[in-house]
Structures are given as C-alpha cells and as structure tokens.
Amino acid sequence: MTLKERYVKEIAPNLMKTLGEKNRMAIPGVKQVTVSVGIQSTQKDAKFIETIEQTLKRITGQKPVDTKAKKSISGFKVREGMVVGKKVTLRGERMWSFLTRLLFFTFPRITDFRGISSKNVDATGNLTVGFREYLPFPEIRPDEVERVHGLQVVVTTNAGSRERGMALFKEMGFPFHS
C-alpha cells in the first residue's frame, strides 16, 4: 500500500478523530515537497553545478530550476540575479512517491539516525529536514559519487498550526525523537 492510499484509508480518518473534525476537507494534508541545494559562491564551477543538477534529477525524477538572489549582499559576494541554488518542487503523484521513498528507504539508511527534531516543524505546520550528504537516497549509487553536497527537503502542508502539522507528520510515520 502506497503512502497516498494509506493517507486516504487510514491517516485521514485517524486525523479526523484526533483533531475532532467532521469534514474531511478540514484535516491537514501535504500540498507540496521542495528539494533544494544551495550553491556557495566558492563552488561556482560548472562541474559541481552539473553534479547538483544530476543529483536532484535522479532523486526527484524532475529537472531542477535555478534559484536566483533577490538582492545583492557584498559580505557573501552575491549579486542580484546570481544563481545561488537549485530546487525541485514536487506535487501530486511524484510528491507521494518521493515521501514514500523518504520515509521507508532514506531515513532508515542514515547512519546514527536518531529521528527528526520536533523543532523542524515551523509555526504553520511545515517540516524542514536537512541532509549533510545525499548518499542515503536509494537512487544514488555511492561508487558514482565524486563530490558530496547537502540538500534540504521541505514538506509544505495546509495545517495552519504547529500542533496540527505535528499530528499529520506523526500519523504519517515521520520518525520524531523527543
């Protein structure tokens, strides 16, 4: 059973009971997942940027887009319009597929993983998880890796509050530690 099927059949009814909602549309749900990589000004070589692009493409199955600086910051040697990262936004079927792989394959493959801190859920119920390296993802073969970089996964919900977001993520099976 996929995570989407589980959400419809098990998670949503449980959330309705837990949160005391009578309407199915009132319970929190996942809207999108954003996977992003920041590029430092010292790492601007074309081969490294190509590695980031290929990694994101392989992990998400979608071509990444550039994120550009909105304003110049001389202390960081960044000018307005400069490419400062790459990101992929997943919705629909690809989003559910990615979340399934993240929960059931990626998290268990992380060495010394003790769970996600509950501080990673913000005031509006969105979850942010940072990875120092992308090797735990099942789509990546460690023997092909030349340069390792980190990445960030943001799970955006319509929860509206931290408590409702935490209820959703715990019901979905995200491994939180106390």
VENLINRA-V427966 format. One record per residue. N is the residue number from 1. SS is DSSP state (helix for helix, strand for strand, loop for the rest). PHI is phi in whole degrees, 0 to 359 (NA if undefined). NEAR is the number of other C-alpha atoms within 10 Angstrom. Layout:
n->N ss->SS phi->PHI near->NEAR
n->N ss->SS phi->PHI near->NEAR
This chain:
n->1 ss->loop phi->NA near->6
n->2 ss->loop phi->285 near->10
n->3 ss->helix phi->295 near->20
n->4 ss->helix phi->295 near->18
n->5 ss->helix phi->297 near->11
n->6 ss->helix phi->296 near->12
n->7 ss->helix phi->298 near->20
n->8 ss->helix phi->292 near->11
n->9 ss->helix phi->274 near->11
n->10 ss->helix phi->244 near->14
n->11 ss->helix phi->294 near->20
n->12 ss->helix phi->300 near->20
n->13 ss->helix phi->299 near->15
n->14 ss->helix phi->295 near->15
n->15 ss->helix phi->294 near->21
n->16 ss->helix phi->299 near->17
n->17 ss->helix phi->291 near->11
n->18 ss->helix phi->299 near->14
n->19 ss->helix phi->271 near->15
n->20 ss->loop phi->71 near->11
n->21 ss->loop phi->264 near->13
n->22 ss->loop phi->260 near->11
n->23 ss->loop phi->264 near->8
n->24 ss->helix phi->300 near->12
n->25 ss->helix phi->283 near->10
n->26 ss->helix phi->273 near->14
n->27 ss->loop phi->279 near->21
n->28 ss->loop phi->291 near->23
n->29 ss->loop phi->216 near->18
n->30 ss->strand phi->275 near->20
n->31 ss->strand phi->264 near->15
n->32 ss->strand phi->200 near->17
n->33 ss->strand phi->234 near->24
n->34 ss->strand phi->245 near->17
n->35 ss->strand phi->248 near->21
n->36 ss->strand phi->223 near->23
n->37 ss->strand phi->226 near->25
n->38 ss->strand phi->272 near->18
n->39 ss->loop phi->247 near->18
n->40 ss->loop phi->286 near->13
n->41 ss->helix phi->294 near->13
n->42 ss->helix phi->279 near->8
n->43 ss->helix phi->246 near->11
n->44 ss->loop phi->270 near->12
n->45 ss->loop phi->290 near->9
n->46 ss->helix phi->297 near->9
n->47 ss->helix phi->293 near->11
n->48 ss->helix phi->293 near->16
n->49 ss->helix phi->295 near->16
n->50 ss->helix phi->295 near->11
n->51 ss->helix phi->299 near->16
n->52 ss->helix phi->299 near->25
n->53 ss->helix phi->298 near->21
n->54 ss->helix phi->295 near->15
n->55 ss->helix phi->298 near->24
n->56 ss->helix phi->297 near->23
n->57 ss->helix phi->296 near->16
n->58 ss->helix phi->290 near->15
n->59 ss->helix phi->291 near->17
n->60 ss->helix phi->259 near->19
n->61 ss->loop phi->79 near->15
n->62 ss->loop phi->218 near->16
n->63 ss->loop phi->284 near->15
n->64 ss->loop phi->285 near->21
n->65 ss->strand phi->248 near->15
n->66 ss->strand phi->283 near->16
n->67 ss->strand phi->251 near->17
n->68 ss->strand phi->247 near->15
n->69 ss->loop phi->292 near->15
n->70 ss->loop phi->279 near->13
n->71 ss->loop phi->212 near->11
n->72 ss->loop phi->281 near->13
n->73 ss->strand phi->227 near->11
n->74 ss->helix phi->294 near->8
n->75 ss->helix phi->298 near->6
n->76 ss->helix phi->260 near->10
n->77 ss->loop phi->56 near->11
n->78 ss->strand phi->241 near->18
n->79 ss->loop phi->251 near->15
n->80 ss->loop phi->302 near->12
n->81 ss->loop phi->89 near->12
n->82 ss->loop phi->286 near->16
n->83 ss->strand phi->288 near->19
n->84 ss->strand phi->245 near->19
n->85 ss->strand phi->180 near->19
n->86 ss->strand phi->229 near->21
n->87 ss->strand phi->213 near->23
n->88 ss->strand phi->229 near->22
n->89 ss->strand phi->251 near->18
n->90 ss->strand phi->252 near->21
n->91 ss->loop phi->223 near->15
n->92 ss->helix phi->67 near->12
n->93 ss->helix phi->297 near->10
n->94 ss->helix phi->296 near->16
n->95 ss->helix phi->296 near->19
n->96 ss->helix phi->295 near->20
n->97 ss->helix phi->297 near->16
n->98 ss->helix phi->296 near->18
n->99 ss->helix phi->298 near->22
n->100 ss->helix phi->298 near->16
n->101 ss->helix phi->295 near->16
n->102 ss->helix phi->297 near->18
n->103 ss->helix phi->290 near->15
n->104 ss->helix phi->262 near->13
n->105 ss->helix phi->238 near->14
n->106 ss->helix phi->286 near->18
n->107 ss->helix phi->302 near->18
n->108 ss->helix phi->294 near->16
n->109 ss->helix phi->275 near->14
n->110 ss->loop phi->282 near->16
n->111 ss->loop phi->287 near->8
n->112 ss->loop phi->56 near->7
n->113 ss->loop phi->277 near->10
n->114 ss->loop phi->248 near->13
n->115 ss->loop phi->112 near->14
n->116 ss->strand phi->266 near->18
n->117 ss->strand phi->288 near->14
n->118 ss->helix phi->291 near->14
n->119 ss->helix phi->290 near->12
n->120 ss->helix phi->285 near->16
n->121 ss->strand phi->265 near->21
n->122 ss->loop phi->277 near->16
n->123 ss->loop phi->294 near->15
n->124 ss->loop phi->259 near->16
n->125 ss->loop phi->90 near->24
n->126 ss->loop phi->262 near->24
n->127 ss->strand phi->253 near->23
n->128 ss->strand phi->237 near->19
n->129 ss->strand phi->233 near->14
n->130 ss->strand phi->257 near->16
n->131 ss->strand phi->242 near->14
n->132 ss->loop phi->287 near->10
n->133 ss->loop phi->216 near->14
n->134 ss->loop phi->263 near->22
n->135 ss->loop phi->295 near->19
n->136 ss->loop phi->294 near->18
n->137 ss->loop phi->292 near->20
n->138 ss->loop phi->294 near->15
n->139 ss->loop phi->283 near->16
n->140 ss->loop phi->261 near->14
n->141 ss->loop phi->263 near->10
n->142 ss->helix phi->301 near->13
n->143 ss->helix phi->288 near->6
n->144 ss->helix phi->267 near->7
n->145 ss->loop phi->282 near->12
n->146 ss->loop phi->259 near->8
n->147 ss->loop phi->231 near->10
n->148 ss->loop phi->263 near->15
n->149 ss->loop phi->222 near->16
n->150 ss->loop phi->270 near->15
n->151 ss->strand phi->207 near->20
n->152 ss->strand phi->232 near->17
n->153 ss->strand phi->242 near->19
n->154 ss->strand phi->243 near->18
n->155 ss->strand phi->259 near->20
n->156 ss->strand phi->265 near->18
n->157 ss->strand phi->238 near->21
n->158 ss->loop phi->252 near->17
n->159 ss->loop phi->296 near->22
n->160 ss->loop phi->88 near->14
n->161 ss->loop phi->217 near->16
n->162 ss->helix phi->297 near->18
n->163 ss->helix phi->296 near->15
n->164 ss->helix phi->293 near->23
n->165 ss->helix phi->295 near->26
n->166 ss->helix phi->297 near->22
n->167 ss->helix phi->299 near->17
n->168 ss->helix phi->297 near->26
n->169 ss->helix phi->293 near->22
n->170 ss->helix phi->293 near->13
n->171 ss->helix phi->293 near->16
n->172 ss->helix phi->287 near->20
n->173 ss->loop phi->106 near->12
n->174 ss->loop phi->293 near->17
n->175 ss->loop phi->280 near->16
n->176 ss->strand phi->266 near->15
n->177 ss->strand phi->252 near->9
n->178 ss->loop phi->281 near->8
